[in-house]
Amino acid sequence: MTESLSPAVPGDRPPPARFAYDRHTWKEIVHLLANLPAALLGFVYVVTFLSVGAGLTVTVIGLPLLAAGLTGARLLGRLERARARALLGVRVDEPSRLPWRGRGGFFPRLWSALRDPVGWRTALYGFIRLPWGILTFVTALASLFVLWPVLPFIARGLANADRAMVRGLLSPSDELERRIAELESDRGVVVDTAAADLRRIERDLHDGAQARLVNLAMGLGLAKEKLLEGQADEQVAAMVDEAHGEVKLALRELRDLARGIHPAVLTDRGLDAALSSVASRCTVPVKVTVDLAERPAAAIEGIAYFTVSELLQNVSKHSAARSAAVEVWRSQTRLLIQVWDDGGGGARLDGGTGMKGLADRLGAVDGLFVVDSPEGGPTTVTAELPWRERSAPA
């Protein structure tokens, strides 16, 4: 996930400048001397693609050339960030890639490249660097021969200005860039979760209902053969009775599987009735309180249901609790869920009880998941989901 640069990172703060030369000072001097060739390269590139692209905008190739130039400017920015990272210790995250996917067609992609803020800021960085590169190169070179006793202080001041330029112009686009990176990460979580759910459904069908239906078919086939052979009615009746039992078990497993995908009671009667049904199957007494004047969107309602269901399963299996409580309410634009139990505590997101998976699911829809479970208990799990209005039925 892309994060904004924090100046408090220890590696971003070299030791104070002093008269003696150390490796940080020499790195800064090398960076200042390399500013001129790097600035020349960047200035020539930016002026070339801007002048050619802007001059040819009256033709069909002008805007594509300008977009290609902005895309290439991103590469120059990456090289400058690497140079600053190696010589100045400035850790600036790489901006997100241009979101080409989902923009089918030439013109949407062209427009995306033309309004790329990272490319334009990198172009500005390359344009203003030439006079600064000349100044730092001349100052550092002259100071090596004339002002070498105080060169560490001069180099530190000039290098700090370089650090500020890199942070200001070559860093990701603040909140927007972070949000794009979060959404890209959350999309991967959603895809992985959906794939895991499909594998679980396939496994449950294969190992449960499918196996029982196969046994049922075999049992009815044997009963049919015995009837055709005229064997005793008692044997046939016993086989039919066994097949009837298999049918009931298969139906029960199919109902449980359907409930695991999306329970009918949730669709028909909402969270209050669905969570009460889940609580009735818990091994400890659970008090359910749902204070909602209206129902949220079906997707949010489903995530809330499965979150509580998973948490109550953890209470049954791991908590050794004597009582538990579930509260659900709305606070402005958020749906809040709190599950409490008086068990032994010690629950953690990395504890192997499904907590991490729940946190990932909620994070994928801009939700929050907080676990407060000290050793000895009690355990309080708070979940937040964005409130989305329920669409009217078609």
SVG drawing of the C-alpha trace seen along z (x, -y; Angstrom):
<svg xmlns="http://www.w3.org/2000/svg" viewBox="-42 -30 83 93">
<polyline fill="none" stroke="black" stroke-width="0.4" points="0.0,0.0 1.3,-3.5 1.9,-5.7 2.8,-9.3 6.4,-10.2 6.9,-10.8 9.8,-13.1 10.2,-11.3 11.7,-8.3 15.2,-7.9 16.8,-7.3 15.5,-10.7 17.4,-12.6 21.2,-12.5 23.3,-13.4 24.0,-17.1 26.6,-18.7 30.0,-19.2 33.4,-20.4 34.8,-16.8 33.8,-15.1 31.8,-11.8 30.0,-9.5 26.8,-11.6 28.7,-14.7 30.5,-13.1 27.2,-11.6 25.6,-15.1 28.6,-16.6 28.4,-13.9 24.7,-14.6 25.3,-18.3 28.0,-17.8 25.6,-15.3 22.8,-17.9 24.1,-19.6 24.2,-16.6 20.9,-15.3 19.3,-18.8 20.6,-19.2 19.1,-15.8 15.7,-16.6 15.5,-20.2 16.3,-19.1 13.8,-16.3 11.0,-18.4 11.5,-21.4 11.7,-19.0 8.5,-17.1 6.5,-20.1 7.5,-22.3 7.0,-19.6 3.9,-18.2 2.3,-21.6 3.4,-22.8 1.8,-19.8 -1.5,-19.9 -3.1,-21.3 -2.4,-18.0 -3.5,-14.5 -0.2,-13.5 0.3,-16.4 -1.7,-15.2 -0.4,-11.6 3.2,-13.0 2.4,-15.1 0.9,-12.1 3.9,-10.0 6.2,-12.7 4.4,-12.9 4.6,-9.1 8.3,-9.3 8.6,-12.0 7.5,-9.5 10.6,-7.4 12.8,-10.5 11.0,-11.0 11.8,-7.4 15.5,-7.9 15.6,-11.1 13.9,-9.4 16.4,-6.6 19.3,-9.1 17.9,-11.0 17.3,-7.7 20.9,-6.6 22.7,-9.9 20.4,-11.9 18.6,-9.2 15.1,-10.5 12.6,-7.7 9.8,-8.7 7.2,-6.0 6.7,-5.3 3.4,-6.8 0.7,-4.4 0.8,-3.4 -1.6,-5.0 -5.0,-3.1 -5.0,-1.8 -7.4,1.1 -11.0,0.3 -10.4,-2.5 -11.1,-0.6 -10.3,-2.7 -7.6,-5.0 -9.2,-8.4 -9.9,-7.5 -6.3,-6.3 -5.0,-9.4 -7.0,-11.7 -5.8,-9.7 -2.2,-10.3 -2.7,-14.0 -4.2,-14.8 -1.7,-12.7 -0.6,-14.9 2.5,-12.9 3.8,-13.4 3.1,-17.2 4.8,-17.6 7.8,-15.7 7.9,-17.9 7.9,-21.0 10.7,-19.5 12.8,-18.9 12.1,-22.4 13.1,-24.3 16.1,-22.2 18.5,-23.6 19.4,-26.9 19.4,-25.1 21.7,-22.4 24.1,-25.1 24.1,-26.9 24.7,-23.7 27.4,-22.4 29.4,-25.7 29.0,-26.2 30.0,-22.7 33.0,-22.6 34.3,-26.0 33.8,-25.2 36.0,-22.1 38.9,-24.4 38.1,-27.7 35.6,-27.0 36.4,-23.4 36.5,-23.9 32.8,-24.8 31.7,-22.8 29.8,-20.2 27.5,-23.0 27.1,-24.4 26.4,-20.9 23.9,-20.2 21.9,-23.4 21.9,-22.8 21.1,-19.1 18.1,-20.0 16.7,-22.2 17.1,-19.2 15.3,-17.0 12.4,-19.5 12.1,-19.6 12.0,-15.8 9.4,-15.5 7.3,-18.3 7.3,-17.4 8.3,-13.8 6.2,-12.3 2.8,-10.5 -0.3,-12.7 -1.1,-12.7 -4.6,-11.5 -5.6,-10.6 -2.5,-8.4 -2.9,-6.7 -6.6,-6.0 -5.8,-4.5 -3.2,-2.2 -5.7,-1.2 -8.4,-0.4 -5.9,1.6 -5.0,3.6 -8.6,4.0 -9.5,5.3 -7.0,8.1 -8.5,8.9 -12.0,9.1 -10.8,11.4 -9.0,13.7 -11.9,13.8 -14.4,14.6 -12.1,17.4 -11.8,18.9 -15.6,18.8 -16.0,20.6 -13.5,23.3 -15.3,23.7 -18.7,24.1 -17.2,26.6 -15.6,28.6 -18.8,28.7 -20.8,29.8 -18.3,32.5 -17.7,33.9 -21.2,33.5 -24.4,33.4 -22.9,34.9 -21.5,37.9 -24.9,38.5 -26.8,38.2 -24.4,40.8 -25.1,43.2 -28.8,42.5 -28.7,43.4 -26.8,46.6 -29.1,47.6 -32.2,47.1 -30.6,49.0 -30.0,52.0 -33.5,51.8 -34.9,51.8 -32.8,54.9 -34.1,56.7 -37.7,55.9 -37.1,57.2 -35.6,60.4 -38.6,60.8 -36.6,60.8 -38.0,60.3 -40.0,57.1 -38.2,56.6 -34.8,56.1 -36.2,53.7 -38.0,51.7 -34.8,51.4 -32.9,50.2 -35.6,47.6 -35.6,46.5 -31.8,46.0 -32.2,44.1 -34.8,41.9 -32.4,41.1 -29.7,40.1 -32.2,37.8 -32.9,36.0 -29.2,35.6 -28.5,34.3 -31.3,31.8 -30.0,30.6 -26.5,30.2 -27.9,28.3 -29.9,26.0 -26.7,25.4 -24.8,24.6 -27.4,22.2 -27.5,20.5 -23.7,20.1 -24.0,18.5 -26.9,16.2 -29.6,17.2 -33.2,16.8 -34.1,15.3 -31.7,12.4 -33.3,11.7 -36.8,11.9 -36.6,10.4 -33.4,8.5 -30.5,8.5 -32.5,8.7 -34.1,12.0 -31.0,13.4 -28.6,12.6 -31.1,14.0 -31.1,17.2 -27.3,17.3 -27.2,16.6 -29.6,19.5 -27.0,21.9 -24.2,20.5 -23.1,22.7 -23.4,19.8 -26.3,17.5 -26.2,14.5 -28.2,11.3 -28.9,9.7 -29.8,6.0 -30.4,4.5 -31.3,0.8 -31.9,0.0 -34.7,-2.2 -34.2,-0.8 -32.2,1.9 -28.8,1.1 -27.9,2.2 -28.0,6.0 -24.2,6.3 -23.5,4.4 -26.2,6.4 -24.6,9.6 -21.1,8.6 -22.5,7.6 -24.3,11.0 -21.3,13.1 -19.0,11.0 -21.3,11.7 -21.7,15.3 -17.9,15.8 -17.4,14.0 -20.0,16.1 -18.4,19.3 -15.2,18.1 -17.0,17.5 -18.4,21.1 -15.1,22.7 -12.4,20.7 -13.6,18.4 -14.9,20.6 -17.3,17.8 -20.5,18.0 -22.4,15.2 -22.1,13.0 -23.8,10.0 -24.3,8.6 -25.2,5.0 -25.8,3.4 -26.7,-0.2 -26.3,-3.0 -24.2,-6.2 -24.7,-8.7 -23.0,-7.1 -21.6,-4.0 -23.1,-0.7 -21.5,0.3 -21.3,3.9 -20.0,4.9 -19.6,8.5 -18.7,9.0 -18.1,12.1 -16.8,12.8 -14.4,15.6 -10.7,15.9 -9.6,13.3 -6.3,13.4 -7.9,13.1 -5.6,11.5 -5.8,10.6 -2.9,13.1 -4.3,15.7 -5.4,18.1 -9.2,17.8 -10.3,16.1 -9.9,12.6 -7.4,11.5 -9.8,12.7 -12.6,10.6 -10.4,7.6 -9.5,8.0 -13.1,8.3 -14.2,5.2 -11.2,3.3 -12.1,4.2 -15.3,2.2 -13.8,-0.8 -14.7,0.7 -12.8,1.1 -12.2,4.0 -10.9,3.6 -10.2,6.3 -9.8,5.6 -9.1,8.9 -6.7,8.7 -5.5,12.0 -8.2,13.1 -10.9,11.3 -13.4,10.0 -13.2,9.7 -14.8,6.9 -14.8,6.8 -16.0,3.7 -16.6,3.5 -17.6,0.6 -19.1,0.7 -20.1,-2.2 -23.9,-2.7 -25.3,-2.4 -29.0,-2.9 -31.0,0.1 -32.1,-0.1 -35.8,0.3 -36.7,3.8 -37.1,4.1"/>
</svg>
